[in-house]
């Protein structure tokens, strides 16, 4: 069997691997861009708010928003880190695909 005929299946498998890994990375980046900030909706306040406790209520609501933003940043950051790893794997697989297609390798 000719040497190039033996390389064709390897090159094809590597090319599909590169495609799938790259798609996985792009999906993770897409999900990272769509992370929503979801503040906690439970509130200890019932009915009308006593004006004497209003500042305390506002501070509590602001704290909930800050916590929600921090959690969203963490989720998005974790997805971005995974996407970067999958992108690196895709680049490596693409490099192997290219090298496998070069005559004489």
C-alpha positions as CSV (number, residue, x, y, z in Angstrom):
1,X,0.0,0.0,0.0
2,X,1.3,3.4,-0.9
3,X,2.4,5.6,2.0
4,X,-0.1,8.4,1.2
5,X,-3.0,6.0,1.3
6,X,-2.2,5.1,4.8
7,X,-2.1,8.7,5.9
8,X,-5.5,9.6,4.5
9,X,-7.5,8.0,7.3
10,X,-5.3,9.6,9.9
11,X,-5.6,13.0,8.3
12,X,-9.4,12.6,8.1
13,X,-9.7,11.6,11.7
14,X,-7.5,14.5,12.8
15,X,-9.5,16.9,10.7
16,X,-12.8,15.8,12.2
17,X,-11.3,15.9,15.7
18,X,-10.1,19.5,15.0
19,X,-13.7,20.4,13.9
20,X,-15.4,18.9,16.9
21,X,-13.0,20.3,19.4
22,X,-13.2,23.8,17.8
23,X,-17.0,23.6,17.9
24,X,-16.9,22.6,21.6
25,X,-14.7,25.7,22.3
26,X,-17.0,28.0,20.4
27,X,-20.1,26.6,22.2
28,X,-18.4,27.3,25.6
29,X,-17.5,30.9,24.5
30,X,-21.1,31.4,23.4
31,X,-22.4,30.1,26.7
32,X,-19.9,32.3,28.6
33,X,-21.3,35.4,26.7
34,X,-24.9,34.5,27.7
35,X,-24.4,34.1,31.5
36,X,-27.2,36.0,33.2
37,X,-27.0,38.0,36.4
38,X,-29.7,36.6,38.5
39,X,-30.1,38.4,41.9
40,X,-31.7,36.5,44.8
41,X,-35.4,37.3,44.9
42,X,-36.1,36.2,48.4
43,X,-36.7,39.1,50.7
44,X,-37.3,39.2,54.5
45,X,-39.4,42.4,54.0
46,X,-43.2,41.9,53.9
47,X,-45.7,44.5,53.1
48,X,-44.7,48.1,53.5
49,X,-41.2,49.1,54.4
50,X,-40.7,51.0,57.6
51,X,-38.9,54.3,56.7
52,X,-36.5,53.7,59.6
53,X,-35.4,50.5,58.0
54,X,-35.4,51.7,54.4
55,X,-31.6,52.3,54.3
56,X,-31.0,48.9,55.7
57,X,-33.4,47.4,53.0
58,X,-31.6,49.3,50.2
59,X,-28.2,48.1,51.4
60,X,-29.4,44.5,51.5
61,X,-30.7,44.8,47.9
62,X,-27.4,46.3,46.7
63,X,-25.5,43.5,48.4
64,X,-27.7,40.9,46.6
65,X,-26.9,42.6,43.3
66,X,-23.2,42.6,43.9
67,X,-23.3,38.9,44.9
68,X,-25.3,38.0,41.8
69,X,-22.8,39.9,39.6
70,X,-19.8,38.2,41.3
71,X,-21.4,34.8,40.7
72,X,-22.1,35.6,37.1
73,X,-18.5,36.7,36.6
74,X,-17.3,33.4,38.2
75,X,-19.5,31.3,35.9
76,X,-18.5,33.2,32.8
77,X,-14.9,33.1,33.8
78,X,-15.0,29.3,34.3
79,X,-16.6,28.9,30.9
80,X,-14.1,31.1,29.2
81,X,-11.2,29.2,30.8
82,X,-12.6,25.9,29.5
83,X,-13.1,27.5,26.1
84,X,-9.5,28.6,26.0
85,X,-8.4,25.1,26.9
86,X,-10.5,23.5,24.2
87,X,-9.2,26.1,21.7
88,X,-5.6,25.2,22.5
89,X,-6.5,21.5,21.9
90,X,-8.1,22.4,18.6
91,X,-5.0,24.3,17.5
92,X,-2.8,21.3,18.5
93,X,-5.1,18.9,16.6
94,X,-5.1,21.3,13.6
95,X,-1.3,21.3,13.6
96,X,-1.2,17.5,13.7
97,X,-3.7,17.4,10.8
98,X,-1.5,19.8,8.8
99,X,1.7,17.8,9.6
100,X,0.0,14.5,8.7
101,X,-1.0,15.9,5.3
102,X,2.6,16.9,4.4
103,X,4.3,14.4,2.1
104,X,7.3,12.8,3.7
105,X,6.1,13.1,7.3
